[in-house]
Amino acid sequence: MKQKYSGAFYGAAFLMATSAIGPGFLTQTASFTSKLFASFGFAILVSIIVDIIAQVNIWRIITVTNKRAQDIANELLPKLGTFLSVLIITGGLVFNIGNIAGCGLGLHVLFGTDVITGALISAFISIFLFLVKDAGRAMDWFARILGFVMIGLTAYVAITSHPPLAEAIHKTFIPDKLDFMSIVTIVGGTVGGYITFAGAHRLLDAGINGNENIKRVTNSAATAIGVASLMRILLFLAALGVVMQGLKVDAGNPAASVFRLAAGNIGYKLFGIVIWAAAITSVVGASFTSVSFGQSFHPIVTSRKNYFIIAFIIVAAILFAVFGNPVKVLIFAGAFNGLILAFSLGIMLIASTKKRIMKQYTHPKLLIVAGFVVALLMLAFGSITVMNELRKIF
């Protein structure tokens, strides 16, 4: 069994990690670094701890019950899972429009193609992935390969920017300034909304469930956060090296600016590869996870799952081609991610205390307490962030 499921554990980890590493992830990291300098390392450190607590809780509860998040929520309270599904699917569609836009931008940087044309080409590549015979395995390998590509190229740019490592380490533990909103934003961008469920639902599809797999599920969840966090740290170091040289990061496209300032035109082309890889893997992850939340609506969604995923990608691509990138909506949706995490994590934690749902499994009390602390913090700071974003929009 260990060898049979080994690929699925790594595939789930990379699916979740690459779902998190999207265009917004790149932009947020570069933007916050240019604002907070080395002190942003503290926000990353706190977010990693919060991310691990949230993800390990959710993955263990889902896999040990062998039920998707919406089914657990429905068992806890009728129609609660339906409400959660609508939240996740709607948010996933909005984010997918941004992911499709990121794909178009990536191909534009690389080949000079029109952004909409590049977006539609990328959508077709995503669709092809779900037309192959073993789509689940193809998705796993797709996420793993592009995940390594993103990390490798960003590591190169981080090295060329010559970041002050000693100062980065020092300010990570003793920051000059604190910005809790940056923590909420990057936590929401790493495990908020649909993202934290991507890997857990993929494990269920691979037939991985029950107490006997709990240790490997926990390791897989931690690996996923490790991969996403490594990418964030490398991008942070790349941006830090740039801003510490006194160079000005373009607020309109901070991630592209960091790559160009650190490594010249070659760096700009590398940015094209990284944002395309980040965006297209996020398209795959968002589409797979959003449709997995619709599987409880009707049996046909399960039996024709890949076709529904393809339809989800097509709808996002058409909306982008017709309306373009709704920047204000995407900004609000990013802030709202933290609130969705608080809501969904709270549901999972309450369910973990119910014997009728968990059966013979007893969820560790330490994880429950830590999880509730995270949920309450995300609820409090997430509400403030959402209110601030609403004021900007209206």
ZIVEN-V231367 format. One record per pair of residues at least 12 apart in sequence whose ideal C-beta (glycine too) atoms are under 10 Angstrom apart, sorted by the first residue. I is the first residue (numbers start at 1). GAP is how many residues later the second one is. Records with the same first field share a line. If there is no record, write none. Layout:
# ZIVEN-V231367
I=GAP / GAP
This chain:
# ZIVEN-V231367
1=206 / 207 / 211 / 212 / 215
2=211 / 214
4=202 / 203 / 204
5=198 / 201 / 202 / 203 / 208 / 211 / 215
6=210
7=129 / 130 / 133 / 134 / 137 / 199
8=128 / 129 / 132 / 191 / 194 / 195 / 197 / 198 / 199 / 200 / 208 / 212
9=131 / 190 / 193 / 194 / 197 / 199 / 204 / 207 / 208 / 210 / 211 / 212 / 214 / 215
10=130 / 131 / 133 / 134 / 137 / 210 / 213 / 214 / 217
11=125 / 126 / 127 / 128 / 129 / 130 / 131 / 132 / 133 / 188 / 191 / 192 / 195 / 209
12=47 / 51 / 128 / 131 / 186 / 187 / 188 / 189 / 190 / 191 / 192 / 193 / 194 / 196 / 205 / 208 / 209 / 211 / 212
13=46 / 127 / 130 / 131 / 134 / 186 / 189 / 190 / 206 / 207 / 208 / 209 / 210 / 211 / 212 / 213 / 214 / 215
14=125 / 126 / 127 / 128 / 129 / 130 / 131 / 132 / 133 / 134 / 185 / 188 / 206 / 209 / 210 / 213 / 214 / 267 / 271
15=121 / 124 / 125 / 127 / 128 / 129 / 132 / 180 / 183 / 184 / 186 / 187 / 188 / 209 / 266 / 269 / 270 / 273 / 274
16=39 / 43 / 127 / 174 / 175 / 179 / 180 / 181 / 182 / 183 / 184 / 185 / 186 / 204 / 205 / 207 / 208 / 209 / 211 / 212 / 269 / 273
17=126 / 127 / 130 / 133 / 134 / 173 / 178 / 181 / 182 / 206 / 207 / 208 / 209 / 210 / 211 / 212 / 213 / 214 / 264 / 268
18=124 / 125 / 126 / 127 / 128 / 129 / 132 / 177 / 180 / 206 / 209 / 210 / 213 / 259 / 260 / 262 / 263 / 264 / 266 / 267
19=73 / 76 / 80 / 124 / 171 / 172 / 174 / 175 / 176 / 177 / 178 / 179 / 180 / 183 / 205 / 209 / 259 / 262 / 263 / 264 / 265 / 266 / 267 / 268 / 269 / 270
20=31 / 166 / 169 / 170 / 171 / 172 / 173 / 175 / 176 / 178 / 204 / 205 / 207 / 208 / 209 / 211 / 212 / 258 / 261 / 262 / 265
21=125 / 126 / 129 / 130 / 133 / 168 / 169 / 174 / 206 / 207 / 209 / 210 / 211 / 214 / 253 / 254 / 256 / 257 / 258 / 260 / 261 / 264
22=73 / 74 / 76 / 77 / 80 / 167 / 173 / 253 / 256 / 257 / 258 / 259 / 260 / 261 / 263 / 264 / 312
23=72 / 75 / 76 / 77 / 78 / 79 / 80 / 82 / 83 / 232 / 252 / 253 / 255 / 256 / 259 / 302 / 307
24=71 / 74 / 75 / 78 / 161 / 162 / 164 / 165 / 231 / 254 / 255 / 258 / 306 / 307 / 309 / 310 / 313
25=77 / 161 / 164 / 165 / 170 / 203 / 206 / 207 / 210 / 230 / 253 / 257 / 309
26=76 / 124 / 128 / 163 / 205 / 206 / 209 / 213 / 227 / 228 / 229 / 230 / 232 / 233 / 245 / 248 / 249 / 252 / 253
27=71 / 75 / 162 / 225 / 226 / 227 / 228 / 229 / 248 / 307
28=154 / 157 / 158 / 160 / 161 / 162 / 204 / 207 / 226 / 227 / 306
29=14 / 15 / 125 / 153 / 157 / 160 / 202 / 203 / 204 / 205 / 206 / 207 / 209 / 210 / 225 / 226 / 229
30=205 / 206 / 208 / 209 / 210 / 212 / 213 / 219 / 220 / 221 / 223 / 224 / 225 / 226 / 227 / 228 / 229
31=151 / 154 / 208 / 218 / 220 / 222 / 223 / 224 / 226 / 227
32=12 / 147 / 149 / 150 / 151 / 153 / 154 / 204 / 207 / 222
33=130 / 135 / 149 / 199 / 202 / 203 / 204 / 205 / 206 / 207 / 208 / 209 / 210 / 211 / 216 / 221 / 225
34=205 / 206 / 208 / 209 / 213 / 214 / 215 / 216 / 217 / 220 / 223 / 224
35=142 / 144 / 147 / 208 / 214 / 216 / 219
36=135 / 139 / 140 / 141 / 142 / 143 / 146 / 200 / 204 / 207
37=127 / 130 / 131 / 134 / 138 / 139 / 140 / 202 / 203 / 206 / 207
38=125 / 126 / 127 / 128 / 129 / 130 / 131 / 132 / 133 / 134 / 137 / 138 / 198 / 199 / 202 / 205 / 206
39=128 / 129 / 131 / 132 / 133 / 135 / 136 / 137 / 138 / 139 / 140 / 143
40=128 / 131 / 132 / 135 / 137 / 139 / 142 / 143 / 146 / 192 / 196 / 199 / 200
41=126 / 127 / 128 / 129 / 130 / 131 / 132 / 134 / 192 / 195 / 196 / 199
42=129 / 130 / 131 / 132 / 133 / 134 / 135 / 136 / 137 / 140 / 141
43=129 / 132 / 135 / 136 / 137 / 138 / 139 / 140 / 141 / 142 / 143 / 144 / 189 / 193
44=124 / 128 / 138 / 139 / 142 / 146 / 185 / 188 / 189 / 191 / 192
45=127 / 128 / 130 / 138 / 184 / 188
46=126 / 129 / 132 / 134 / 136 / 137 / 140 / 141 / 331
47=135 / 136 / 137 / 138 / 139 / 140 / 141 / 142 / 143 / 144 / 178 / 181 / 182 / 185
48=138 / 139 / 142 / 177 / 178 / 180 / 181 / 184 / 185
49=138 / 176 / 321 / 325
50=133 / 134 / 136 / 137 / 140 / 141 / 175 / 291 / 320 / 323 / 324 / 327 / 328
51=135 / 136 / 139 / 140 / 141 / 144 / 145 / 170 / 171 / 173 / 174 / 175 / 177 / 178 / 181 / 290 / 323
52=139 / 166 / 169 / 170 / 172 / 173 / 174 / 177 / 318 / 322
53=138 / 172 / 292 / 313 / 314 / 316 / 317 / 318 / 319 / 320 / 321 / 322
54=133 / 136 / 137 / 138 / 142 / 167 / 171 / 287 / 288 / 290 / 291 / 294 / 295 / 316 / 317 / 320 / 321 / 324
55=135 / 136 / 140 / 141 / 142 / 144 / 145 / 163 / 165 / 166 / 167 / 169 / 170 / 173 / 286 / 290
56=140 / 161 / 162 / 163 / 164 / 165 / 166 / 168 / 169 / 308 / 311 / 314 / 315
57=139 / 164 / 288 / 291 / 292 / 295 / 306 / 307 / 310 / 311 / 313 / 314 / 315 / 317 / 318
58=14 / 133 / 138 / 139 / 141 / 142 / 163 / 283 / 286 / 287 / 289 / 290 / 291 / 294 / 313
59=137 / 138 / 140 / 141 / 142 / 144 / 155 / 158 / 159 / 161 / 162 / 163 / 165 / 289
60=140 / 151 / 153 / 154 / 155 / 157 / 158 / 161 / 288 / 292 / 301 / 303 / 304 / 307
61=139 / 284 / 286 / 287 / 288 / 290 / 291 / 296 / 297 / 300 / 302 / 306 / 307 / 310
62=134 / 135 / 137 / 138 / 139 / 141 / 142 / 147 / 155 / 286 / 289
63=136 / 137 / 138 / 140 / 141 / 145 / 146 / 147 / 148 / 150 / 151 / 153 / 154 / 155 / 157 / 158
64=145 / 146 / 147 / 148 / 149 / 150 / 153 / 288 / 294 / 295 / 296 / 297 / 298 / 299
65=139 / 144 / 145 / 283 / 286 / 287 / 292 / 293 / 294 / 296
66=137 / 138 / 141 / 142 / 143 / 144 / 293
67=14 / 137 / 142 / 229 / 284 / 290
68=13 / 17 / 129 / 132 / 133 / 136 / 137 / 224 / 225 / 227 / 228
69=12 / 15 / 16 / 19 / 125 / 127 / 128 / 131 / 132 / 220 / 223 / 224 / 227 / 275 / 278 / 279 / 282
70=12 / 13 / 14 / 15 / 16 / 18 / 19 / 127 / 131 / 222 / 223 / 224 / 225 / 226 / 227 / 274 / 277
71=14 / 222 / 224 / 225 / 286
72=12 / 275 / 276 / 278 / 279 / 280 / 282 / 285 / 286
73=12 / 223 / 270 / 271 / 274 / 275 / 277 / 278
74=222
75=276 / 279 / 281 / 282
76=271 / 272 / 274 / 275 / 277 / 278 / 280 / 281
77=270 / 273 / 274
80=263 / 267 / 271
81=212 / 215 / 266
82=211 / 214 / 215
83=260 / 264
84=113 / 209 / 256 / 259 / 260 / 263
85=205 / 207 / 208 / 209 / 210 / 211 / 212
86=207 / 208 / 211
87=106 / 107 / 206 / 249 / 252 / 253 / 256 / 257
88=105 / 106 / 107 / 109 / 198 / 201 / 202 / 204 / 205 / 206 / 252 / 256
89=105 / 197 / 200 / 201 / 202 / 203 / 204 / 205 / 208 / 223
90=103 / 200 / 243 / 246
91=101 / 102 / 103 / 104 / 195 / 199 / 242 / 243 / 245 / 246 / 249
92=101 / 102 / 103 / 105 / 106 / 193 / 194 / 195 / 196 / 197 / 198 / 199 / 200 / 201 / 220 / 224 / 241
93=101 / 193 / 194 / 197 / 219 / 222 / 223 / 226 / 240
94=99 / 192 / 222 / 225 / 232 / 235 / 236 / 238 / 239 / 240 / 242
95=94 / 97 / 98 / 99 / 100 / 187 / 188 / 190 / 191 / 195 / 221 / 234 / 235 / 238 / 239 / 242
96=27 / 30 / 98 / 183 / 186 / 187 / 188 / 189 / 190 / 191 / 194 / 216 / 217 / 219 / 220 / 221 / 223 / 224
97=22 / 186 / 189 / 218 / 219 / 220 / 221 / 222 / 223 / 224 / 226 / 227 / 228 / 229 / 232 / 233 / 236
98=181 / 184 / 185 / 188 / 218 / 222 / 227 / 228 / 229 / 231 / 232 / 233 / 235 / 236
99=20 / 23 / 24 / 27 / 179 / 180 / 181 / 182 / 183 / 184 / 185 / 186 / 187 / 188 / 214 / 217 / 221 / 231
100=15 / 16 / 18 / 19 / 20 / 22 / 23 / 26 / 179 / 180 / 182 / 183 / 186 / 213 / 216 / 217 / 218 / 219 / 220 / 221 / 225
101=14 / 15 / 17 / 18 / 21 / 178 / 215 / 216 / 219 / 223 / 224 / 225 / 226 / 229
102=13 / 16 / 17 / 20 / 173 / 174 / 175 / 176 / 177 / 178 / 180 / 181 / 223
103=12 / 15 / 16 / 17 / 18 / 19 / 20 / 22 / 23 / 172 / 173 / 174 / 175 / 176 / 177 / 178 / 179 / 180 / 214 / 217
104=12 / 13 / 14 / 15 / 16 / 17 / 18 / 19 / 171 / 172 / 175 / 213 / 216 / 217 / 221
105=13 / 14 / 148 / 151 / 166 / 167 / 170 / 171 / 174 / 220
106=12 / 13 / 16 / 165 / 166 / 167 / 168 / 169 / 170 / 171 / 172 / 173 / 174
107=12 / 13 / 14 / 15 / 165 / 166 / 168 / 169 / 172 / 173
108=164 / 167 / 168
109=147 / 150 / 159 / 160 / 161 / 162 / 163 / 164 / 165 / 166 / 167
110=158 / 159 / 160 / 161 / 162 / 163 / 165 / 166
111=161
115=205 / 206 / 209 / 210
116=201 / 204 / 205 / 206 / 208
117=204
118=154 / 158
119=160 / 164 / 197 / 198 / 201 / 202 / 206
120=194 / 197 / 198 / 200 / 201
122=154 / 157 / 158 / 161 / 191 / 195
123=157 / 160 / 164 / 187 / 190 / 191 / 193 / 194 / 195 / 197 / 198
124=189 / 190 / 193
125=17 / 151 / 155 / 158 / 159 / 188
126=13 / 16 / 153 / 154 / 155 / 157 / 158 / 161 / 183 / 184 / 186 / 187 / 188 / 190 / 191
127=156 / 160 / 179 / 182 / 183 / 184 / 186 / 187 / 190
128=182
129=12 / 13 / 151 / 154 / 155 / 158 / 159 / 177 / 180 / 181 / 184
130=154 / 157 / 158 / 161 / 175 / 176 / 177 / 178 / 179 / 180 / 182 / 183
131=175 / 176 / 179
132=174
135=70 / 149 / 153 / 170 / 171 / 174 / 175
136=66 / 69 / 70 / 152 / 169 / 170
137=69
138=146
139=63 / 66 / 142 / 145 / 146 / 148 / 149 / 170
140=62 / 66
142=135 / 138 / 139 / 142
143=55 / 56 / 59 / 84 / 134 / 138 / 139 / 141 / 142 / 145
144=83 / 137
145=132 / 136
146=127 / 128 / 130 / 131 / 132 / 134 / 135 / 138
147=80 / 81 / 83 / 84 / 130 / 131 / 134
148=79 / 129
149=124 / 125 / 127 / 128 / 129 / 132
150=77 / 80 / 81 / 84 / 85 / 123 / 124 / 125 / 126 / 127 / 128 / 131
151=76 / 79 / 80 / 83 / 84 / 123 / 126
152=82 / 118 / 122
153=81 / 106 / 110 / 114 / 116 / 117 / 118 / 120 / 121 / 124
154=76 / 77 / 78 / 79 / 80 / 81 / 82 / 83 / 84 / 101 / 104 / 105 / 116 / 117 / 120 / 124
155=75 / 76 / 78 / 79 / 80 / 82 / 83
156=78 / 82 / 103 / 106 / 107 / 110 / 111 / 114
157=77 / 78 / 80 / 81 / 82 / 84 / 85 / 101 / 102 / 103 / 104 / 105 / 106 / 109 / 110 / 113 / 114 / 117
158=75 / 76 / 77 / 78 / 79 / 80 / 81 / 82 / 83 / 100 / 104 / 105
159=75 / 78 / 79 / 82 / 103 / 104
160=78 / 81 / 82 / 99 / 101 / 102 / 103 / 104 / 106 / 107 / 110
161=76 / 77 / 78 / 79 / 80 / 81 / 82 / 83 / 84 / 86 / 97 / 98 / 100 / 101 / 102 / 106
162=75 / 76 / 78 / 79 / 80 / 82 / 83 / 100
163=71 / 73 / 74 / 75 / 76 / 77 / 78 / 79 / 80 / 81 / 82 / 99
164=73 / 76 / 77 / 80 / 81
165=72 / 75 / 76
167=73 / 77
168=65 / 68 / 69 / 72 / 73 / 76
171=69
172=61 / 64
180=197 / 200 / 201 / 204 / 205
181=154 / 157 / 200 / 201 / 203 / 204 / 207
182=203
183=155 / 194 / 195 / 198
184=151 / 153 / 154 / 155 / 157 / 158 / 193 / 194 / 196 / 197 / 198 / 199 / 200 / 201 / 202
185=149 / 150 / 152 / 153 / 196 / 197 / 200 / 204
186=42 / 43 / 46 / 148 / 152
187=150 / 151 / 154 / 187 / 190 / 191 / 194 / 195
188=145 / 146 / 147 / 148 / 149 / 150 / 151 / 152 / 153 / 154 / 190 / 193 / 194 / 197 / 198
189=39 / 43 / 145 / 146 / 148 / 149
190=34 / 35 / 38 / 39 / 41 / 42 / 147 / 151
191=30 / 33 / 34 / 37 / 146 / 147 / 150 / 153 / 154 / 183 / 187
192=141 / 142 / 143 / 144 / 145 / 146 / 147 / 148 / 149 / 150 / 152 / 153 / 186 / 190
193=93 / 96 / 97 / 140 / 141 / 143 / 144 / 145 / 146 / 147 / 148 / 151
194=91 / 92 / 93 / 94 / 95 / 96 / 98 / 99 / 143 / 146 / 150
195=29 / 33 / 87 / 90 / 91 / 94 / 142 / 145 / 146
196=25 / 28 / 29 / 93 / 144 / 145 / 148 / 149 / 152
197=88 / 92 / 93 / 95 / 96 / 147 / 151
198=26 / 84 / 86 / 87 / 88 / 90 / 91 / 92 / 94
199=18 / 21 / 22 / 24 / 25 / 26 / 86 / 90
200=17 / 20 / 21 / 24 / 89 / 92 / 148
201=87 / 88 / 90 / 91 / 92 / 94
202=18 / 83 / 86 / 87 / 90
203=13 / 14 / 17 / 18
204=88
205=83 / 87 / 90 / 100
208=12
210=150 / 151
211=148 / 149 / 150 / 151
214=147
218=149
231=43 / 47
235=20 / 23 / 24 / 39
236=22
237=25
238=17 / 20 / 21 / 23 / 24 / 25 / 29
239=15 / 16 / 18 / 19 / 20 / 22 / 23
240=18
241=17 / 20 / 21
242=12 / 15 / 16 / 17 / 18 / 19 / 20 / 21 / 25
243=15 / 18
245=16 / 17
247=13 / 14 / 15
248=13
249=12
253=18 / 22
255=16 / 19 / 20 / 23
256=12 / 15 / 16 / 18 / 19
257=14
258=13
259=12 / 13 / 14 / 15 / 16
283=29 / 30 / 33 / 34
284=25 / 29
286=23 / 26 / 27 / 30
287=21 / 22 / 23 / 24 / 25 / 26 / 27 / 28 / 29
288=17 / 18 / 21 / 24 / 25
289=20
290=18 / 19 / 22 / 26
291=13 / 14 / 15 / 16 / 17 / 18 / 19 / 20 / 21 / 22
292=13 / 16 / 17
294=14 / 15 / 18
295=13
328=61 / 64 / 65 / 66
329=64
331=58 / 61 / 62
332=53 / 54 / 57 / 58 / 60 / 61
333=56
334=51 / 55
335=47 / 48 / 49 / 50 / 51 / 52 / 53 / 54 / 55 / 57
336=46 / 49 / 50 / 53 / 54
337=41 / 45 / 48 / 49
338=39 / 40 / 41 / 42 / 43 / 44 / 45 / 46 / 47 / 48
339=39 / 40 / 42 / 43 / 44 / 46 / 47
340=38 / 42
341=33 / 34 / 37 / 38 / 41
342=32 / 33 / 34 / 35 / 36 / 37 / 38 / 39 / 40 / 41
343=32 / 35 / 36 / 39
344=31
345=26 / 27 / 29 / 30 / 31 / 33 / 34
346=25 / 26 / 28 / 29 / 30 / 32 / 33
347=28
348=15 / 20 / 23 / 27
349=14 / 18 / 19 / 20 / 21 / 22 / 23 / 25 / 26
350=18 / 22 / 25
351=12
352=12 / 13 / 15 / 16 / 19
353=12 / 15
